[in-house]
Every structure is written in C-alpha cells, then in structure tokens.
Amino acid sequence: MTWTAPEVTPADEPLLGAERPMLEAWLDRHRATFLANCAGLSGEQLATASTPPSNLSLLGLIRHLTDVERVWFRRRLAGEDVRALYSVPGNLGGGFEHLDPTRAEAEYAGLLAAMAESRTAVAARDLDDTFVHERVGEISVRWLYIHLIEEYAQHNGHADLIRERVDGRTND
C-alpha cells in the first residue's frame, strides 16, 4: 500500500484575544495550511518539481521547513546543539535536492516532530525574551513568531501553486 500524506484541516484563526495565543494560533494555522497542501499526495507526487527548471516541490518544502523549525526554535532560541538536517553552509537549498519519494512518510513525520519540539522550546519563553542570532544580533521571541508566520505564509503560496500543478487541487 502506498503512503499518502494525511488530511489536515486548519483551524480558524483567532479574531480576538491576547497577543501570545494569537501568535501561536496563527503560526499553527499556517503550519496546518502547509500540511493541508500535502494531504492525499504520495511520496512521488510530493517530490514532483512543479515548474522545471525549478526544483521546488512539496517534499523539498517539507524538508526546508523541518530545518527552519529546528534551527530557529531549537538551535537559536533554545541554544540546543542541533543542526539543519538537509541544508548545509554554502547550500541552503539542500532540502530541495536528492529527494527520495520512499522517504516522504518519514520526512513528513520529521516535520511534525520538529513542530512539536518547537512548541516545547518556546513554551516557557515570554514574548519579550530575547536570544542572539549569530548574524544579526538580539531578537525577541515576538519577532521569532512573526518571522515564522511570514516564512510559512510565503511557502504556503508556493505550496498552493505546486499542489495545483501536481493534481489540480486548489484550496478554496
């Protein structure tokens, strides 16, 4: 039996409320929106490059977003000794190369795990807490949430187009 990415229904975004729960909910909504763009696709379909010569694919985005979650929340914010799994210095696009569709289920699960680990890494932090980014200096947790919301929003636009190219499905 061929694995396919599970169905995901993004929750409605909050319209009112305190800042922290709103930021958390918006980030989780964008995470779920990305996963919804992968839903029902096989590893082969997830690995399909949408518009050659670009190598942009949903599986590549899964791998890229896994690195984003690990690096921003665990390494930079929490100071854990973790590295990106797919990109390397000098090749930040490594997540989009050498895709193996037979690894899609494991790499999808890795993104889910990275999301959960990110939630744990940030849970005890206040929005005004800061950490130091190696290139730009001091950054707040508030900025981190906004940046990750922006990161997912950008890639959700890519994912919408890739998904439509792969099988014609659009998100209404």
ZINOR-V742746 format. One record per residue. PSI is psi in whole degrees, 0 to 359 (999 if undefined). Layout:
{{PSI} {PSI}}
This chain:
{{135} {131} {141} {148} {137} {158} {142} {135} {112} {141} {154} {145} {149} {141} {339} {155} {179} {157} {310} {309} {327} {315} {316} {316} {320} {319} {316} {325} {317} {323} {312} {324} {319} {312} {325} {328} {341} {343} {134} {359} {146} {171} {319} {316} {319} {329} {356} {123} {133} {318} {79} {142} {1} {143} {17} {126} {164} {321} {321} {319} {324} {312} {317} {313} {331} {314} {317} {311} {311} {312} {313} {312} {317} {312} {306} {308} {307} {349} {20} {153} {71} {155} {166} {145} {334} {325} {153} {157} {134} {347} {75} {347} {14} {334} {342} {2} {154} {48} {141} {104} {334} {347} {2} {316} {315} {321} {327} {313} {325} {323} {316} {318} {318} {321} {315} {318} {325} {315} {320} {317} {329} {348} {320} {5} {143} {156} {331} {353} {152} {162} {167} {125} {136} {335} {326} {348} {212} {135} {145} {159} {324} {312} {320} {314} {312} {318} {317} {325} {315} {318} {310} {319} {316} {312} {336} {326} {316} {314} {322} {313} {319} {314} {316} {322} {323} {311} {9} {353} {136} {154} {121} {999}}
